[in-house]
């Protein structure tokens, strides 16, 4: 990048850049011209960007600089333990000095164990997605896999299965993680089975699904959280459900109903409202419950994003949490312990589910490559109640 700040400098620059420009290839000249057209002259400044691409460093050059064999460089790239630490450091220093970047696709095609794993989602809960993505990225990095994230949506929130299948083939995706609610979509599951791609479903609730999966027991977890509120003395417990296309919404409602029934109470449907797993829907749903004329003393929001919204709605209404209104959530995302007051919630092992899903995929692909029978595993991970500051005994009537 060359910048001229005066008319004289500009003339010298134009002369010099013309010589350089003439030596560029046709495609590079086109790119340079496009950049110049997008950077018009302003306040005496003239900018010319020359796109002169430098040849990438090769593994042979790294080996020569580090004074080792190319096989040794390959062993360092593959993180093999047979390389001496002093040699490993020398190779890594050579890579940094040459700005060497391994060709990921080429290594994969050459028989590397690393997989290109796709993750498809259609989930409005940013907290859940953030936790799952972090878990997946960490595991992929540790195991040498690569993660490609896709949101296969078209108009009216319908999945374009034909386009999705084409993209998977174009990107050479070898395995796939399907998170809810897509893991409950029978048409999607049929499409994946037809392509023959290895995939694992997270928290699937489809009847008859026989593939590998990772889940937790949503119903039991919701029952235990509702029981916690009952143990604190609450009898008027409101529930903010999730969207109907998430089977977890149904299961968490069932757990809530189970706990009330065990305590000799019946579900008052006026205290059950539906959100969509977003912060805004939590505010709106909590306002509905608070303004109902028979407000609950506790609200169980069935994910943390909606619980955050419920606490905001309580503050807007002049209610103290938990003194005037208890609020609990579900998931234990990062925001749960950071908000005020800290949220009592169900810890769903989201990162662990991502970790387990990737390991199941790697095992499935390895068995397929070895022409071995594929062992289908269905893992159920443990949940935990995280008791914090947002729930307490109900306020005593004067």
HELIX and SHEET records of a PDB file:
HELIX    1   1 UNK A    7  UNK A   22  1                                  16    
HELIX    2   2 UNK A   26  UNK A   37  1                                  12    
HELIX    3   3 UNK A   59  UNK A   66  1                                   8    
HELIX    4   4 UNK A   70  UNK A   77  1                                   8    
HELIX    5   5 UNK A   85  UNK A   98  1                                  14    
HELIX    6   6 UNK A  104  UNK A  109  1                                   6    
HELIX    7   7 UNK A  126  UNK A  143  1                                  18    
HELIX    8   8 UNK A  155  UNK A  157  5                                   3    
HELIX    9   9 UNK A  161  UNK A  170  1                                  10    
HELIX   10  10 UNK A  182  UNK A  184  5                                   3    
HELIX   11  11 UNK A  186  UNK A  195  1                                  10    
HELIX   12  12 UNK A  218  UNK A  231  1                                  14    
HELIX   13  13 UNK A  247  UNK A  262  1                                  16    
HELIX   14  14 UNK A  269  UNK A  271  5                                   3    
HELIX   15  15 UNK A  279  UNK A  290  1                                  12    
HELIX   16  16 UNK A  304  UNK A  316  1                                  13    
HELIX   17  17 UNK A  334  UNK A  338  1                                   5    
HELIX   18  18 UNK A  350  UNK A  369  1                                  20    
SHEET    1   A 2 UNK A   2  UNK A   4  0                                        
SHEET    2   A 2 UNK A  46  UNK A  48 -1                                        
SHEET    1   B 6 UNK A 146  UNK A 150  0                                        
SHEET    2   B 6 UNK A 116  UNK A 120  1                                        
SHEET    3   B 6 UNK A 175  UNK A 178  1                                        
SHEET    4   B 6 UNK A 198  UNK A 202  1                                        
SHEET    5   B 6 UNK A 213  UNK A 215  1                                        
SHEET    6   B 6 UNK A 378  UNK A 380  1                                        
SHEET    1   C 6 UNK A 272  UNK A 274  0                                        
SHEET    2   C 6 UNK A 237  UNK A 241  1                                        
SHEET    3   C 6 UNK A 298  UNK A 301  1                                        
SHEET    4   C 6 UNK A 326  UNK A 331  1                                        
SHEET    5   C 6 UNK A 344  UNK A 347  1                                        
SHEET    6   C 6 UNK A 384  UNK A 386 -1                                        
END                                                                             
